[in-house]
Structure formats: C-alpha cells, structure tokens
C-alpha cells in the first residue's frame, strides 16, 4: 500500500505528530489532490489545544479518533475518482474550499443552505499531508500565475475577514472601522477594509510589530489597546462619533468588551475571532440607547473564495506580504509552536510537503 506523510491529531489526548499513513483513494465524486501548500491557522492551534472540537465529525474521524488538520489548501489534481461530473483533469491547479455542505440534512436535500456544514481539517481530514481528498464541489481552479502559497490562504485567512467586512459587518465607504488583532485575520481585514473604502481604519494590537504592520497594510491609526489613553484616542480618531463597525479578530473576551464600549450610534460589533469566553457589555443601557448590535461570524461562503481568487489574480490584492515563512510538512509541530508563541509575529506560515 502506498503511503504519505500527514499530520495527525489524536482527539482524545490532543497529541499531534507527523506520521506515515496510507494515501487515500478518491471515492465517487472525489479527486485526490497533491498538496503544494497548506496554511497554519490559529484555529488549527485551538483544535490541537482542545479549545476547538469537531462540530459534525464524519464517520472516519469518529472511528479513528484522529484528524488531519489543515483547512487552507492548494495543489494539483493527482487522481480523478469515479462519477466526477466536472471537467477536472490530472495536473490541474486548484484551491480547496475550507468546508462543504453535509449533503444529508433536510435543507441539503431541498438544495438550500446546509444546516450543519462540515469543516476541512476539523470534521474531516484536511491538508496537512502530501495528498488530500476533495469533493469536486469544493474545488476551485486557480490560474498559473497565482502562487500556491497565496492561493492556499485565501480560504479562511483572507475569506473570513472579507466575508465579515462585506457581509456580516456590511461596511460602507467612509464608515469608521475598528479592528482588534492584527494577526493572520486582522492584518487582512485592514487591507480589505481599505479596499471597500472604510475611513478611518483603526487597528488595535498590544504588539508593536503588529501595529507597525497594520500601518503598512493601510490602517490610518494603530493603537495599543492596553494604553491608559486608548479610549480617548479612538474617540479622537473618529471625531467623537465612535466606531460604526468593530471587529474582534483576536478572539479575546477583553477585546470584545472594549470594542463594545467604543461603538457609536447604530454601531455593530462583529465577533470573527473564536473564543469560548463570554461577550460582556458593561453599559447595557447605553448599548440599547445607541441601538448597537453584536453579530456572530464564522468563516465564509464559496462565492467569497471565488471572488478573492479573482481579486488576487487581477492584482487587486497582493497576498505575497502575507506569507511569513515556508515550513516543511515534517516540521509541522514546529510551525504550530511558532504560531502559538507568536515567534516572529507571523501572519501565515505555510507547510510545504
């Protein structure tokens, strides 16, 4: 039996190691993708440390008690399985959606939005491997001039803030936007908020290097949320009106509470970072008086990934500065440690099989 290297996480003990496992065989409607690049995301860290668990694990994950992480994946088609309806060919360059509809719930059967979508690398095996299976409806072709590493990070690292900004947050030109956390998601949020015309864009991060990066990426202000004059600085930057939309990309309870306190009239707080911590609104009367809102956000839709592939392919957004380093798949555990400990303050580390 042919084998490959894959990062495997035991869900009972939360132990992670790169192991030699059988190369999967594509079933009906599936293709086997030779992975060329796979992003390392903070959600992967949360999966490994146990703060995130599979939502709707597939039977293979339940039976084995293990998962291959990795939901940001690009590569080339290696094998086309039986009953594939699309015109997919061996060697074709593709990026994989970060998840898929379950195909079994009542809404899926009625061709409506899935009630329990499953996430690649969380509910079913992902792309921290030399090869990955993909259902054909999760494939998106990419042009030859779009590098694999840049394409790989579009699903999630770029598409999640994009969907949060243009969808959940519904940011309009000239709106004041606050972005908490200028890491893997927040750094892209700064660029995307600028692309849709937000003004001013205020980035918040306790790390000086992250604040400097936010300014390079297009923020009008980059503030330390721990500074004693922080709230006054936000009010001054917004001419006293407060934030129209605040985004938590840090996944920190204190950041959410801080953001909620700085919303202007009709302002919204969008929770894009993941954390089990509660949402706290200190002044609930003021929150109601200003008709503020808190909106949850998770991931993106397939069309967002397709739009971003088009934007990156035409040069509307350059993702090259987002690639911090390439790490061999065999050293995936080191990449996890680097991101978890913010060594070098990475935006995205890319595993290369």
N, C-alpha and C positions, 0 to 999 in steps of 0.2 A: 504494500500500500504506500502511495506517495505521501510524503509528509511536508510540513511547513512550520515555520516559527510563528507563534501567536502569543500575545499577552493574555494570560488567563487569571481571572479574579474568582477565588472561592468565596461564594456569598455567605457561607456560614461563619467562616473565620476572618473574612475580609483580607486574606493574604493574596498578594499578587506576584506573579512570576512569568517570565517568558519561557514557554515550553515548546516542545516539538509535538505537533498534533496532526491528525490526518487532514489532507486537503479536502475541503467539502466538494460534493458533487452537485451541480445545479439540478433542481427538480423542474417540473412543469412551470413555464412562465418565468424562469430564473436564468440569470447569467452568472458566471464566475468571473470576478474582476481581479486582475493582478494589481495590487495596491502599489501606487508610486508615492503617495504622500498621505499622511493622516495627522490631523491636528490633535494637540493635547490641551484639553479644556478644563476649566475649574470644575465643571460638572463631573468630569471623569475623576477628579480628586475627591469630590463629595461621594461618588459611588464607591470608591476604594475605602474611604474612611468611615463609611456607613451612614452618613447623614442623608444620603440619597439611596433609595432602593428601587428595584424594578416595579413599575406600576402595573403592567399587564404582561408578565413574563410568558414567553412561548413555552410549549411543552419540553423542547430540548433543553432549555435553561432550567426548568423545574426538575427534569430528570437528572441532569448532570450536576446541578447545584453550582454551576460556574458560568461565567460570561466573558466574552472577549470585548473589552471596551472599544470606544472609538466611533464617534458619530460624524466626524468631519473627514471625508474620504474621497480621494480622486485616484484614477488609474486608467488602465486599458482593459478592454474586454478580452478575456482569455478563452472562455468556452461559452457557447450559447446553448442553453438547455432545451429540452423538448417543449413544443407547444408555445414557443415565444412568437408573439404576433407581430412585433415591431421589426423594422429593418435594421437590426443590430448585427454588427459584423466583428469578427476577431480583429483585435488591434485598434478598435475604435476608442478614442479618448473620451472619458466620461467623469462626471462628478455624481456622487450619490446623495439623494435626499437624506436628511438626518432621521427620518422615520417613515412610517407608512400606515395606511388605514388597516384596521384589523381584518376587514373583509367578511366578518361573521356577524357583527351586531345588526340590530334591526334597521338602523339608518344606512349602514353599508349595503344591505340587501335592497334598500329603496333608492340606492345611488345618491344618498345625501351625505352630509359631513359625518365622519366617523365619530361615535360616542367614546371610543376607547382606543385612540391611535397608539401604536407601539413605537418605541424609540430605538434606533440602531445603537448598539453598544450598551444599552440599558435593559431592554426587554428581549432583544435577540442579538446574536453575535455581530460585533462591529468590525472596524477596520484596522485595529492594532495587530495586523497579521500580514503575511505575504500575499494571501488571497482572501477575498471576501465574497460571500453570496449577496446578490441583489435581485429583488423582484423587478421585472422590467419596467414597471410603472414608477420606480424610484430612480431611474437613470435619466441623466440629462447630458446631452453631448456638449463638449467644450471644444473651442477652436484650437488649432495647433499653436497659436501664438500666446495662449493663456497658460502660464506655467502651472504644473500640477500642484505645487505647494500653495499658490494663491487661490486656485480653484477649490482646493480641499477645504479651506477655512470659510468659504462663502456660506455653506450651510451651518448655521449657528453663530460663529464668531462675528459674521457680518450680517447674516439674515435676521438674527434675533433682534439686534438693535434697530435694524432697518424696519422690521415689522412693528416694533414698539413705537418708533418715531412716526412712520407714515400711517400706521394702522391704529393701535391701541391709544397712543398719545395724540394722534391726528394733529401733528404740529403744522402750523401755518406760518407763512413768511411774517417776519417782524415780531414773532412771539418770543418772550423771554424763557429760556430753557436752562434748567439746572441739571447737571449730570454728576451723580455721586459714583465715584470709582472710575479711574481712567486706565483700567487694565485691558484684558482681552476683549470685553464687550464695550466698555465705556470709551476706549480710545476710538473705536469705530463709530460709536454714537456721536462723538464730537464731529467727525468728518461728515457723517450723514446729516446731522442737524444743520450743518453749514450748507450742505448741498440743497436742502429744502428751504433755506432762507431764514432760519431762526436767528433772532438777534435781540439781546445779546445771548451768547452761549457761555455759560459759567460752569467750569469743571471743578469738581471738589475731590481732593485726594490728599491724604496725610504724607505721601511720599513726594519729596521734592522732584525726583526724576520723573514721576508720573505727571506732575503738574507741568514740568517743562515740556514733556511730550505732548500734553494736551494743547499747549500754546502752539507748538509746531504743527499740530494736526488741525488747527483752526479755531480753538477756543478764544473768546475775547478776554476772558478772565480765567485764572486758575488759582483757586483759593485752598488754604489749609482749613479743613472743617474743624480742627482742634484749636484754632487760633481764638483768643478771647474776643476779638472784634469781628468774628466771622459773620454773624447775622447782620451786623451793621454794614459790612462790606457787600453783602448780597443786596440789601436794600438800596445801597448807593448805586450799585451796578445796574439796578432795574429802575432807577429814578423813583424809588419809593413804592412802586406798584407791586412788587413781589413777583414770584415766578408764575408764568402761565402753565408750564408743564415741568414737573420734576421727575427725574428718572433715577431709580435705585438700581444701579448695575453692580453694586458692591455686595449685595446680599447680606447687609448688616442692619440689625434692628435699630441701633442708634442713628444710623444714617437715615433710615426711614422716618423716624420721629423728628429728626432735624429738618428733613425735607418738607414734611407736612406742616411744620411751623412757619415755613417761608413761602407758602403758596399765596398768590394774590387772589383777587375776586374771580370766581369761576375756575380757579386753577385746579389741576389734576396731578395726583401722584401716581406714577406708573411703576409697579413692582416687577422689574425684569430680572433682578438677581434672585437666586434661590437661597432661602434660609428657613429653618423651622422656627425662628424667633417670631414673636407676635408683632403685629403692627400697633403702634401706640400713637394716639392723637391726644396730646396734652390739653389743648384748649378745644374741647368738642363743641362748645357754644360758638366760638369764633369760626370753627370749621363749618358749622351749619350756616351761620350768618353769611359767610362768604360763598356759600354753595359750592364747597370744594368736593372733590371726589378722590377715591382710591380705586385704582384699576389693576387687576392682576394681569400678568402677561407671561406667556410660555412659548418659546420657540418662534416658528414662522410657518407660513404656508408654502406649498410647492411653487406657486407663482412668484413669491418673493425671491426664491433662489434663482429662478429663471430670469427675472428682471435684473438681478445683480450680476449674473453671468454676462448679460448683455451690456450692463454699465461698465463692468471691468474690461470686457472685450473691446469696447469702443473707447477706452481711455477716460471715461467719465470719473472713475475712481481707481486710483493706483494702490494696489494692495501689497506691493513689494516692501514698503516700510513696516508692514505688519509682521513679517517673518523674522523672528528674533534669532533663531538658530535651527539647524537640522541635526537630529539625533538618530543614530542607528536604532532600528527596532529592538535589537538585542539589549540596548541600554534604556529601554522604556522606563524601568524603575527609577533610573537617574533623572529622566525627564520629569517624572511625577514629583520627585523630591525638589527639583529646581523650581517648578511652578508653585508647589505648596509652600515653599520657603521664600518665594519671590527672589530667587538668586538672579541678579541681573535685571530684575523687574521686567520679565518677558511679556510681550503681547501674545505671541503664539510660537510655541515650539512645535516643530514638525518631525514626526517619526518617518524615517525612510527605510523600508525593508531592504 
